[in-house]
Structure formats: C-alpha cells, structure tokens
Amino acid sequence: MNKIVKAVANGQKVELKDLFNSVNNFELTRLREYTEEGHLIMSIQINKFTEYKDSYGFSQSCTMFDDIAYNLKKEDILSVKSNYDAEIDTLYISCILKNGHIMSLMICLLYTSDAADDKARVDL
C-alpha cells in the first residue's frame, strides 16, 4: 500500500501537498467542484498534479485531452479532509473553499491494498 494511502487509512495527519501528489502516483483521478448546496459545477479526469508558488495545478497529460486543467489558489482553501475506503480501494480528498464550494478528488487506487490478491485484476 502507498505510504500516503496507508497514513490516511490509519488516521495520521498528511501534508496537503503530499495528499495532492497522490494524483501523480495513480492512473485514475476524478476532480469535481460542487456548490455549497451540493450541485455539481464541473467534473474532469486528471492524472497530473503540480505545485506552484501560490497555487496547485491539476491537469491531464499524455492523452488527447492535454488542455484540461484546474488551478486552485492556496489561499482559497479553508479546510481539507481525506479518507480511504478499503472496500473499493479509493482515496477521497475534499477541500472546503473560501467561496463555499467543495473541490473533491476521488483517486481510484485499483487494488493497492493488502487484500489485492483476493480481488480480480485487469492487465492493461
């Protein structure tokens, strides 16, 4: 199991940059932004995280959709929560933003847990 995922699963504190960097370690991540009321504003698939001086960048690389990008200013983040769902082997990261919106990342880990041998795998 990835050390960041393991730390989240064990309830340990993980730095925000390390949480976001998990995007670079796995193939499937869905980024969504919701209103305060829970209405979906946008949803994109990403596979690349980059930290800049004042912001975080999320994008899609090595596909025909290289122009997909989401930029999040560091100062706009009020709070962050993360949790790991072992049953579906998925890491969730949610950020409450100053404008009341919620930015969430759903990182599908594709059976990286200790129970991986018990699950069916697909070779790509």
Buried (B, 14 or more C-beta within 10 A) or exposed (E): BBEBBBBBBEEEEBEBEEBBBBBEBBEBBBBBBBEEEEEEEEEBEBBBBBEEEEEBBBBBEEEEEEEBBBEBEEEBBEEBEBEBEEEEBBBBBBBBBEEEBBBBBBBBBBBBBEEEEEEEEEEE
